[in-house]
Each structure stands twice: as C-alpha cells, then as structure tokens.
Amino acid sequence: MVEEAELRGLSDRFPYQTALYQHFLLIVLAGVAEAAARDAAALLHERSRTFSHANTRTPRTDPQLLQAVGEVDAVAALARAQVLATAASLDAAFAERGSASDAQIEAANAVELATGRAQVALHRPVLEAVTRIFDVLGASGVSQSRSLDRHWRNARTVTSHNPWVYKARIAGDHRVNGTEPVRLWSVGEPDAAGESAAADVQNLIQTTDPTS
C-alpha cells in the first residue's frame, strides 16, 4: 500500500521526467536487441544441420547466415549508441536544474526531442532484427523450448508504449515550424491534458528559478 506521504504531484517533479521514463524504455529496447544478437550468434555457432543448397558444409561459416547475424549485431550497436546519446541529453538537462527558466526549458525540450527521435529511429530496426534470428536458424529456431519469440514480444511491447507516431509528428513539427515539443505528456484528452502539463512544467521551473 502506498502511503499519502509517499505521493508526489506532477508539479513537484523535474520538468524532463517523461523523457527520463522514455529513456528507461529505450534501455530495455537496446537490451532486447543485444539479447537477440547474443542468442543468434550462440545458436548459429552450435548449429550442425544445413541444406544441400547452402554455401558451406557448416552453418557457422555460411556467409549468408553470418551476414544475417551481422545485421542483428549492427542494430544492437545502433540501439546502444542511441541510448548513450539520450543519456547525454538527460545529463545536460539535469545540469541545468538550478539555471534560469529559459535554460531549463531549452534543456527539457532537447531531451524530450532526443528520446522521441530515438524511439522513432529504433522501433523498426529492432523489430526487424529480432525476427532475423529465424532466418539464421530456420524452422528449429521457432522451438518453444528456445523461446526466441520472446525477443519480438518484448520489443513489440516496449515499442507499443507511448506511441512513436506522435513522437515522429512532434519531431517533424519542430524541424519544420520550430514548435516546442510537449514536455510532459500523459493519457487524457489532448487539449486539457496538454494545457495542464504545460502549466505544471512552468510552475515547477518558476519555483526553482534562481532569478525569480
């Protein structure tokens, strides 16, 4: 049971909080991609069964299968790089916590855009990568005992959270029109929720603004 004293209102928290929450999901997505690359490599190395129209006698030396694993590995590296980039933006936003309100807003905008862009950029490559495992292993890869489908289910769950289509539209609106991103977002009707979140952010920043 959560005690009332343990509850904190939206306006009592930091202005880039939704970006931090999205960053956690990006970390999970990067972990899924890395796990898929690990499993694909390990299982291909152990695999002995091949086909009469394969390129080599052993699967682990077949250039086409090695290419498939390399593609998964590259996506895992991409996801890791994106997570590190958004972490740097989060560090910058944290460093501005005692600055004037304009600086805090600019940093919060930057990290919101960074996590949103990463979410848009990664969802397709990771989902494709975790299905590439089955190209490497063939029908035996779908064995229930191996549970390789968990990588797709985990990736699909994470990428379905906080719909990326809205993040893509926000990034495009910022690029084309210079529109500030929504710094705090939640479930609810767009107008009411957006206005409320914007007011909460401004109130929070004003209470920590050393120049106010």
C-alpha positions, 0 to 999 in steps of 0.5 A: 500500500502506498502511503499519502506521504509517499505521493508526489504531484506532477508539479513537484517533479523535474520538468524532463521526467517523461523523457527520463521514463522514455529513456528507461524504455529505450534501455530495455529496447537496446537490451532486447536487441543485444539479447537477440544478437547474443542468442543468434550468434550462440545458436548459429555457432552450435548449429550442425544441420544445413541444406544441400543448397547452402554455401558451406558444409557448416552453418557457422561459416555460411556467409549468408547466415553470418551476414544475417547475424551481422545485421542483428549485431549492427542494430544492437550497436545502433540501439546502444549508441542511441541510448548513450546519446539520450543519456547525454541529453538527460545529463545536460538537462539535469545540469541545468536544474538550478539555471534560469527558466529559459535554460531549463526549458531549452534543456527539457525540450532537447531531451524530450526531442532526443528520446522521441527521435530515438524511439522513432529511429529504433522501433523498426530496426529492432523489430526487424532484427529480432525476427532475423534470428529465424532466418539464421536458424530456420524452422528449429529456431521457432522451438518453444523450448528456445523461446526466441519469440520472446525477443519480438514480444518484448520489443513489440511491447516496449515499442507499443508504449507511448506511441512513436507516431506522435513522437515522429509528428512532434519531431517533424513539427519542430524541424519544420515550424520550430514548435516546442515539443510537449514536455510532459505528456500523459493519457487524457484528452489532448487539449486539457491534458496538454494545457495542464502539463504545460502549466505544471512544467512552468510552475515547477521551473518558476519555483526553482528559478534562481532569478525569480 
